[in-house]
Amino acid sequence: MAVTAKKRTEAQSEGGAGRFLREVFDELRKVVWPTWGELYRYTLVVIFTVIVLGIFIGGTDYLLGEIARRFVYNGTAH
C-alpha cells in the first residue's frame, strides 16, 4: 500500500513535540543509572585521570620549553 503525501503529513503531525518528549521519557526509564557509590568512584577516577594528564602535559611542556630555550635560542633571553 502506497503512503500518500497527505497520510505522511498527518502521521508526522500527530503527536509532534509531545509525542517526542513522551518517547524520550520512556527511553530514560530504561536506562540503568549508577548507584551513588559507583558515581563517587567514577568521579574520583575522572579527577585522578585529569590530574595525572595535567601533570604529564605540563611536565612535557616545561621540558620541551627548556630544551628549546637551551639549544634553539642558545641561552639568549627573548
Secondary structure, 3 states (H helix, E strand, C coil): CCCCHHHHHHHHHCCHHHHHHHHHHHHHHHCCCCCHHHHHHHHHHHHHHHHHHHHHHHHHHHHHHHHHHHHHCCCCCC
